[in-house]
Amino acid sequence: MLVGYSSSSEEEEEEDRRAGTGPKNSGSRECEAEEEDGNDGCPVRKRARTEEQVTKTRLPVPGCLLAMFPDEVDTQNDDSSLHGGRIRSFKHERGNWATYVYVPHPPEEEFVELLEELLSAARARGVVLTLQEEFHLSLSQTVVLRHHWIQPFTRSLRADLAHCKRFVCSARKLKVYCNAEKTRTFLGMEVCSGHVQLLDLVRVVDRTMTEFHLDTFYKEPSFHVSLAWCVGDVTAQMKECVQELQRVVDEREDGPFLLRLDGAELRCRTGNKTFRFPLES
């Protein structure tokens, strides 16, 4: 009799559920817990509670892992106040690398002493200059290189420079330069010997630039080493005192200063990477 009663109760509950008047099963209660009425009266499913917990407990990526992929991290800062007022020639974008080819010049003691005298003389004439952070002679324009081009670009450049000979050039005459955007003015020392060898190297570098559809060097370049700079276009003001600055170069105790560049290697700077290309002896 007890069995029959149980069966009858189950049948009644089943009929109630079909009619919509009986209690909902546990599965229905779970659904009810996951739904709420929307503005239109239709049920809207809530985000699963487990998903919320995963979001709240998600840990930051360890710094050691980020360091494994430095090329994907934007370390550039376009705030000019952090760079002495300098303004980028082109906007920085992730994956774009400022790239140029040059002859390095490590400064010697006599050269540093001359620079201090030049800055002091310019300051006396109302021109405040900032020394370059490094000294070099450019053999290309600054171009934008995509990150995935770096390896093939430098490989092509190395192959083209493989049989180029090392050289010596010198500079003595001061000259004023201003960039194309008129955002910076430079005091440079122009090359007076070795011009032919530099032109030969530019033609080699230009081949790689052309291969990657990048701008080649100037048609009539004024090869020089930039010594110092200031913000804005102050070309006229600097040209007024350049003759006085030239006297500082020519009338030193040990005789006129001559800047000598030993072209033992070329370098390519792209972003924060530097590639070296030794030249044949």
Disulfide bonds with the S-S distance in Angstrom:
none
